[in-house]
């Protein structure tokens, strides 16, 4: 199956300043996509903006604290006024806290749920009309292995990723009739600053690379055929198989 041309399409990538979001942004820009990139502060996006724009595409920065869902309607208004259309939404931004259940502060649980589940929920709600106008509309939610398997010291993070997986399942059903595809990518340990803090016991050399996830997203977008991959589990090559 030949790959579809993504040139000129518009994508939103949340949490784009570093790690997985940065890798996704660069991979989509290399395919010719125009990008709306979000981070808590616009200054955090300077490096990725320079890299993306050097590839000849349009990229605009947008600041939003996704822990406050009330900021999201303003973010959506700013992005849609700037670009006018939308083809792809990548809900990548994430937050984690390393603590046992009894040690987890309610504030940390709340922030995990807001960033990892509530923000994608509200973004999808507000962007739905724009996605409906696209012939290639796709939502990609970056989940986690913790949505399927429990890990110590990750109760808040695990709960939030379970919520995101549940959202993905419902969206895939409800939005099928509109031609909007919803993919859930659930990786194990990825070589990012967040994972190094969450799993200091792991060797970074054995972790999943951020570019591995970015390449997978490009594949999903460019190979939009009659088959749909709903859910993808990714593990470290050095880890145990899931089956």
C-alpha positions as CSV (number, residue, x, y, z in Angstrom):
1,X,0.0,0.0,0.0
2,X,1.5,3.3,-1.0
3,X,1.7,6.1,1.6
4,X,-0.8,9.0,1.4
5,X,0.5,12.5,1.0
6,X,0.2,14.6,4.2
7,X,1.6,17.8,2.7
8,X,-0.5,20.8,3.6
9,X,-2.6,19.1,6.3
10,X,-2.9,20.7,9.7
11,X,-2.0,18.9,13.0
12,X,-2.1,19.9,16.6
13,X,0.5,18.4,18.9
14,X,0.2,19.0,22.6
15,X,3.2,18.9,24.9
16,X,5.4,19.6,21.8
17,X,8.4,21.2,23.4
18,X,10.4,18.1,24.3
19,X,10.4,14.3,24.4
20,X,7.7,12.4,22.5
21,X,5.9,15.6,21.4
22,X,9.1,17.1,19.9
23,X,9.8,13.9,18.0
24,X,6.3,13.8,16.7
25,X,6.4,17.4,15.6
26,X,9.6,16.9,13.6
27,X,8.3,13.7,12.0
28,X,5.0,15.4,10.9
29,X,6.9,18.4,9.6
30,X,9.1,16.2,7.5
31,X,5.9,14.9,5.9
32,X,4.9,18.5,5.0
33,X,2.2,19.0,7.7
34,X,1.6,22.5,9.1
35,X,1.6,22.4,12.9
36,X,0.0,24.0,15.9
37,X,2.3,23.3,18.8
38,X,1.4,23.7,22.4
39,X,3.3,23.9,25.7
40,X,2.7,25.5,29.1
41,X,4.9,28.5,28.0
42,X,5.6,29.6,24.5
43,X,9.3,30.1,25.3
44,X,9.6,26.4,25.8
45,X,8.7,25.9,22.1
46,X,11.6,28.0,20.7
47,X,13.9,25.1,19.8
48,X,11.3,22.8,18.2
49,X,9.8,25.7,16.3
50,X,13.2,26.5,14.7
51,X,13.7,22.9,13.8
52,X,10.2,22.4,12.3
53,X,10.2,25.7,10.4
54,X,13.6,24.8,8.9
55,X,11.7,21.9,7.1
56,X,9.7,24.5,5.2
57,X,6.3,24.1,6.9
58,X,4.2,26.5,8.9
59,X,4.4,26.1,12.6
60,X,2.8,28.3,15.3
61,X,3.2,28.2,19.0
62,X,0.4,28.3,21.6
63,X,0.6,28.5,25.3
64,X,-1.9,26.7,27.6
65,X,-1.8,25.1,31.0
66,X,-3.7,21.9,30.2
67,X,-4.1,21.3,34.0
68,X,-6.7,24.0,33.8
69,X,-9.5,22.8,31.4
70,X,-11.0,26.3,31.4
71,X,-8.1,27.5,29.3
72,X,-8.8,25.0,26.6
73,X,-11.7,26.8,24.8
74,X,-9.4,29.8,24.4
75,X,-6.6,27.6,23.1
76,X,-9.0,26.0,20.6
77,X,-10.3,29.4,19.5
78,X,-6.7,30.7,19.0
79,X,-5.6,27.7,17.0
80,X,-8.7,27.5,14.7
81,X,-8.6,31.2,14.1
82,X,-5.0,30.9,13.0
83,X,-5.3,27.8,10.8
84,X,-9.0,27.6,9.9
85,X,-8.9,23.8,9.6
86,X,-7.7,20.7,11.3
87,X,-6.9,17.2,10.2
88,X,-5.0,15.6,13.0
89,X,-5.0,16.0,16.8
90,X,-2.2,14.3,18.8
91,X,-3.0,14.3,22.5
92,X,0.5,13.9,23.8
93,X,1.0,16.2,26.8
94,X,1.4,14.2,30.0
95,X,2.1,14.6,33.7
96,X,3.2,12.0,36.2
97,X,4.1,11.7,39.9
98,X,6.1,9.0,41.5
99,X,4.5,8.1,44.8
100,X,2.7,5.2,46.5
101,X,-1.1,5.4,46.8
102,X,-1.1,6.4,50.4
103,X,1.6,9.1,49.8
104,X,-0.1,10.6,46.7
105,X,-1.5,14.1,47.4
106,X,-4.9,14.8,46.1
107,X,-3.4,17.8,44.2
108,X,-1.1,15.4,42.3
109,X,-4.0,13.1,41.4
110,X,-6.0,16.0,40.3
111,X,-3.2,17.3,38.0
112,X,-2.6,13.9,36.5
113,X,-6.3,13.5,35.7
114,X,-6.6,17.0,34.3
115,X,-3.6,16.9,32.0
116,X,-3.7,13.2,31.0
117,X,-7.5,12.7,30.7
118,X,-9.6,15.9,31.1
119,X,-7.5,18.0,28.6
120,X,-7.8,15.4,25.8
121,X,-11.6,15.1,26.6
122,X,-12.2,18.8,26.3
123,X,-9.9,19.3,23.3
124,X,-11.7,16.6,21.4
125,X,-15.1,18.1,22.3
126,X,-14.2,21.6,21.2
127,X,-12.3,20.4,18.0
128,X,-15.0,18.0,16.9
129,X,-16.6,20.4,14.4
130,X,-13.3,21.0,12.7
131,X,-12.3,17.4,12.5
132,X,-15.7,16.6,10.9
133,X,-14.8,18.8,8.0
134,X,-11.6,16.9,7.2
135,X,-11.5,13.9,4.8
136,X,-8.5,12.5,6.8
137,X,-9.5,13.3,10.4
138,X,-7.5,11.4,12.9
139,X,-7.1,11.6,16.7
140,X,-4.1,10.0,18.3
141,X,-4.0,9.6,22.0
142,X,-0.7,8.8,23.6
143,X,-1.5,6.4,26.4
144,X,0.7,4.1,28.4
145,X,1.3,0.5,29.4
146,X,0.1,1.5,32.8
147,X,-3.5,1.5,31.4
148,X,-3.2,-2.3,31.1
149,X,-0.7,-3.2,33.8
150,X,-0.3,-1.9,37.3
151,X,3.1,-0.5,38.5
152,X,4.1,0.5,42.0
153,X,4.5,4.2,42.7
154,X,2.2,5.1,39.8
155,X,-1.3,5.1,41.1
156,X,-2.3,8.6,40.0
157,X,-0.6,8.2,36.6
158,X,-2.1,4.8,36.1
159,X,-5.6,6.0,36.9
160,X,-5.3,8.9,34.5
161,X,-4.1,6.7,31.6
162,X,-6.9,4.2,32.3
163,X,-9.3,7.1,31.9
164,X,-7.6,8.1,28.6
165,X,-7.9,4.6,27.3
166,X,-11.6,4.5,28.1
167,X,-12.1,7.8,26.3
168,X,-10.3,6.5,23.3
169,X,-12.6,3.4,23.1
170,X,-15.8,5.5,23.3
171,X,-14.5,8.1,20.8
172,X,-13.6,5.3,18.3
173,X,-17.2,4.1,18.5
174,X,-19.0,7.4,18.5
175,X,-16.9,9.1,15.8
176,X,-16.7,6.2,13.4
177,X,-19.8,7.4,11.5
178,X,-18.1,10.8,11.0
179,X,-15.1,9.2,9.4
180,X,-12.8,10.3,12.3
181,X,-10.3,7.6,13.2
182,X,-9.1,7.3,16.8
183,X,-5.8,5.5,17.6
184,X,-4.5,4.7,21.1
185,X,-0.7,4.3,21.3
186,X,0.3,2.7,24.6
187,X,4.1,2.4,25.0
188,X,6.2,1.1,27.8
189,X,9.2,3.0,29.0
190,X,10.2,5.7,26.5
191,X,13.5,7.5,26.8
192,X,12.2,10.8,28.1
193,X,12.9,13.0,31.2
194,X,9.5,12.0,32.7
195,X,10.2,8.2,32.4
196,X,13.7,8.6,33.8
197,X,12.1,10.1,36.9
198,X,9.4,7.5,37.1
199,X,11.6,4.5,36.4
200,X,15.1,5.2,37.6
201,X,15.7,1.5,37.7
202,X,15.7,1.2,33.9
203,X,18.7,1.7,31.6
204,X,17.9,4.5,29.1
205,X,19.8,2.5,26.4
206,X,17.1,-0.1,26.5
207,X,14.1,2.2,26.4
208,X,11.8,2.9,23.5
209,X,13.0,5.9,21.4
210,X,10.8,8.9,21.0
211,X,11.4,8.6,17.2
212,X,9.9,5.1,17.3
213,X,6.6,6.5,18.4
214,X,6.8,9.4,15.9
215,X,7.5,6.9,13.0
216,X,4.5,4.9,14.1
217,X,2.3,7.9,13.9
218,X,3.5,8.8,10.4
219,X,2.7,5.2,9.4
220,X,-0.8,5.4,10.8
221,X,-1.5,8.7,8.9
222,X,0.1,7.7,5.6
223,X,-1.4,4.2,5.5
224,X,-5.0,5.1,5.9
225,X,-6.6,2.1,4.1
226,X,-9.7,-0.1,4.7
227,X,-8.2,-1.5,7.9
228,X,-7.9,0.4,11.1
229,X,-5.4,-0.1,14.0
230,X,-7.3,0.9,17.1
231,X,-4.9,0.2,19.8
232,X,-1.1,-0.3,19.7
233,X,1.0,-1.7,22.5
234,X,4.7,-0.9,22.3
235,X,7.3,-2.4,24.6
236,X,11.1,-2.2,25.1
237,X,12.9,-4.7,23.0
238,X,14.6,-5.8,26.2
239,X,11.3,-6.2,28.0
240,X,9.1,-9.2,28.2
241,X,6.4,-9.9,25.5
242,X,2.9,-8.9,26.4
243,X,1.6,-12.4,25.4
